[in-house]
Amino acid sequence: NLYARELFQNLGYVSDILGQKYKNICLTEWSGTKDSMERLKEVHCGNYYLRVRQIPLMKKEIPFAVIIRDITWNREQEKNLVLKSVAVKELHHRVKNNLQTIASLLRREEHEETRRVLNESISRILSISATHQLLSQSGEACVSLMEVLENVRRNAVQPFLKSDLKLNLEITGEDMTVDSEIATSVALSVNELLQNCMKYAFRDRKQGNVSVRIEKGKVYSRLTVTDDGVGFEPENVRTGSLGLNIVRTMVQDKLHGSLKIRSDEKGTEVSFDFINETADFISISK
């Protein structure tokens, strides 16, 4: 047909294909006119990607038919996706490396009091780095929240662990996939809450328990950090408390959720909810 004529002209055939022997213009390996099997093959010709189907008709005057489908656009889009995925992975990898380099430089401070203050900033930097590390490995836009929290536990709270305190820190609940912005905001919030546990909850204590629990919901999910420490009075927290201010900002402005704090002499429970990725998609659909 006319489309076949145009395609072969674009492939560089000077002569009109009409009247040509098929073996002279065959785009795949010639199998002969007596072949009774249907054959399908993808070929790359010049700038074109083509899917060639040879269908036996078993007629004397027309032994077989050939259908050629141009799938160039599909293959080009696949290549673009691969290139973008590689670029995104490289970007997150560089961000992660830069954040870890900054943390390493900050750790070189020798003055004890200055290093104590800097440890808080190092912990925050590493909690952000935890998300970018996972994104650089997967190349996807979303990450496992459980893996992010495990990275926060391994990398971010170490500077605050005391040698004379036996601490049991566990992460439980149902894992869920969230986008990078939610993952970073949750990581920073949990990091601040764990820092507060390390610094204040177990004063004059030799052991303690901390639990981070994920509760996945249909629209909103909830994350709860619980400890069995000495407790505090939430209403008497100083106005300039940077840790809780960071948590409140993350929860309200980034996660669009609410923060709840319950504390007494038996321990502290801090929870916040956030809209998950699935619920966000449903909301957009409506």
C-alpha positions in Angstrom: 0.0 0.0 0.0 1.0 3.7 -0.1 2.3 3.6 3.5 4.6 0.7 2.6 5.9 2.7 -0.4 6.6 5.7 1.8 8.3 3.7 4.5 10.7 2.0 2.0 11.5 5.3 0.4 12.4 6.7 3.9 14.6 3.6 4.4 16.6 4.5 1.3 15.0 2.3 -1.4 15.3 4.4 -4.6 13.2 2.1 -6.8 9.4 1.7 -6.3 8.8 -1.5 -4.3 5.8 -2.3 -6.5 6.8 -5.1 -8.8 9.9 -6.0 -6.9 10.6 -9.6 -5.7 10.0 -9.8 -2.0 13.4 -11.4 -1.3 15.0 -8.1 -2.7 13.2 -5.9 -0.2 12.9 -8.3 2.7 13.8 -6.6 5.9 14.4 -9.9 7.8 16.3 -13.0 6.9 14.7 -14.6 3.9 12.9 -17.8 4.7 11.5 -18.7 1.3 8.0 -18.7 -0.1 7.2 -22.3 0.9 7.5 -21.6 4.6 4.2 -22.5 6.3 5.0 -21.0 9.7 4.0 -17.5 10.8 7.1 -15.4 11.7 7.4 -12.3 13.8 10.6 -10.3 14.1 11.7 -6.9 15.2 14.3 -5.1 13.1 16.3 -1.9 13.4 16.7 -0.1 10.0 18.4 3.3 10.1 16.3 5.5 12.4 13.4 3.1 12.3 12.4 0.3 14.6 10.0 -2.1 12.8 8.0 -5.2 13.7 7.7 -7.5 10.7 5.1 -10.2 10.6 5.1 -12.8 7.8 1.8 -14.7 7.6 1.5 -17.7 5.3 -1.7 -17.7 3.1 -1.2 -21.0 1.4 -2.5 -19.7 -1.9 -0.7 -20.4 -5.1 -0.8 -16.9 -6.4 -0.2 -15.3 -3.0 1.9 -17.5 -0.8 2.1 -15.1 2.2 1.3 -11.6 3.4 3.7 -9.2 5.2 2.6 -6.7 7.8 5.1 -4.1 8.9 4.4 -1.9 12.0 6.5 1.2 12.8 7.3 1.0 16.5 10.0 3.7 16.4 8.1 6.0 18.8 7.7 3.3 21.4 11.3 2.4 21.4 12.5 6.0 21.5 10.2 6.6 24.5 11.7 3.5 26.2 15.2 4.8 25.6 14.3 8.2 26.9 12.8 6.7 30.1 16.0 4.7 30.6 18.2 7.8 30.2 16.0 9.8 32.5 16.1 7.0 35.1 19.9 7.0 34.9 20.0 10.8 35.2 17.7 10.8 38.2 19.7 8.1 40.0 22.9 10.0 39.3 21.4 13.2 40.7 20.2 11.6 43.9 23.6 9.8 44.2 25.4 13.1 44.0 23.1 14.8 46.5 23.6 12.0 48.9 27.4 12.1 48.6 27.4 15.9 49.0 25.3 15.7 52.2 27.5 13.0 53.6 30.6 15.1 52.8 29.1 18.0 54.7 28.3 15.8 57.6 31.9 14.4 57.5 33.4 18.0 57.5 31.2 19.0 60.5 32.4 16.0 62.5 36.0 17.2 62.3 35.3 19.9 64.9 37.4 19.1 67.9 35.8 21.4 70.5 33.5 19.2 72.6 30.7 21.7 73.1 30.7 22.8 69.5 30.7 19.2 68.3 27.7 18.4 70.6 25.8 21.2 68.9 26.9 20.2 65.5 25.8 16.6 66.0 22.2 17.8 65.8 22.8 19.3 62.4 24.7 16.3 61.3 21.8 14.1 62.3 19.4 16.2 60.3 21.6 16.1 57.2 21.9 12.4 57.4 18.2 11.9 57.8 17.7 13.8 54.4 20.6 11.8 52.9 18.8 8.6 53.9 16.0 9.3 51.4 18.4 10.3 48.6 20.4 7.2 49.1 17.4 5.0 48.5 16.3 7.1 45.5 19.8 6.8 44.0 19.6 3.0 44.3 16.1 2.5 42.9 15.9 5.3 40.3 12.2 5.7 41.1 10.3 8.7 42.4 9.1 6.8 45.5 10.8 4.9 48.3 9.9 2.4 51.1 9.1 4.4 54.2 10.3 1.5 56.4 13.7 1.5 54.7 14.0 5.3 55.1 13.3 5.0 58.9 15.8 2.1 59.2 18.5 4.4 57.6 17.6 7.1 60.0 18.0 4.7 62.9 21.4 3.5 61.6 22.9 6.8 60.6 21.2 9.7 62.3 20.8 8.7 66.0 24.2 7.2 66.5 25.9 10.5 67.7 23.3 10.7 70.6 23.6 7.1 71.9 25.2 7.0 75.4 27.6 4.2 76.4 25.9 3.8 79.8 22.4 3.5 78.3 21.1 0.2 77.0 18.5 1.3 74.5 16.0 -0.9 72.6 14.8 0.9 69.5 12.4 -0.9 67.2 10.5 0.0 64.0 7.2 -1.8 63.5 4.1 -1.6 61.4 3.1 -2.0 57.8 5.5 -0.7 55.1 4.3 1.7 52.5 5.7 3.5 49.4 5.8 7.3 49.5 7.2 10.0 47.3 10.5 11.7 48.1 9.0 14.8 49.6 6.9 12.8 52.1 9.8 10.5 52.9 12.2 13.4 53.6 9.6 15.2 55.8 8.8 12.1 57.8 12.6 11.3 58.1 13.3 14.8 59.5 10.3 14.6 61.9 11.3 11.2 63.2 14.9 12.2 63.5 14.0 15.2 65.7 11.7 13.0 67.9 14.4 10.4 68.3 17.0 13.1 69.2 14.7 14.3 72.0 14.4 10.8 73.3 18.2 10.4 73.3 18.8 13.7 75.1 15.9 13.9 77.6 13.8 10.8 78.0 16.3 8.6 79.8 18.2 10.9 82.1 19.7 9.0 85.0 18.4 5.7 83.5 20.4 2.7 82.5 18.0 1.3 80.0 15.0 2.4 77.9 12.7 1.4 75.1 11.7 3.5 72.0 9.2 2.4 69.4 8.5 3.8 65.9 5.2 2.5 64.5 3.7 3.0 61.1 -0.1 2.6 60.7 -1.1 2.6 57.0 -4.6 4.0 56.3 -6.7 4.4 53.2 -6.4 8.2 53.1 -4.2 9.2 56.0 -1.4 7.2 57.5 0.0 7.7 61.0 3.4 7.5 62.5 3.9 7.2 66.3 7.1 7.5 68.3 6.8 6.1 71.9 9.3 5.9 74.7 9.1 4.7 78.4 11.2 7.6 79.6 10.7 10.1 82.4 8.2 12.2 80.4 7.7 16.0 80.3 5.0 18.6 80.3 4.2 19.5 76.7 2.6 22.8 77.6 5.9 23.9 79.3 8.2 23.3 76.4 10.2 26.4 75.8 9.1 28.5 72.8 12.5 28.3 71.1 12.7 24.5 71.1 14.1 23.9 67.6 13.4 20.2 67.6 9.7 20.3 68.2 9.4 23.4 65.9 10.9 21.5 63.1 8.5 18.6 63.7 5.4 20.9 63.8 6.6 22.7 60.6 7.1 19.4 58.7 3.8 18.0 59.9 1.7 21.0 59.2 3.3 22.5 56.1 4.8 19.5 54.3 2.7 16.5 55.4 -0.6 18.4 55.9 -1.3 16.5 59.0 -1.8 17.1 62.8 0.6 16.5 65.7 -0.4 15.0 69.0 1.7 14.7 72.1 0.9 12.7 75.3 3.4 12.5 78.1 3.5 11.6 81.8 5.9 9.9 84.2 5.4 6.6 82.4 6.7 7.9 79.1 5.9 9.9 76.0 3.9 9.2 72.8 4.1 11.6 69.9 2.1 10.9 66.7 1.3 12.6 63.5 -0.7 11.7 60.4 0.0 12.4 56.8 -1.7 11.8 53.5 -0.2 9.0 51.6 0.6 8.8 47.9 -2.4 6.5 47.0 -4.9 8.9 48.8 -3.3 11.8 47.0 -4.0 10.1 43.7 -7.6 9.5 44.6 -8.1 13.1 45.6 -6.7 14.3 42.3 -9.0 11.9 40.4 -12.0 13.4 42.1 
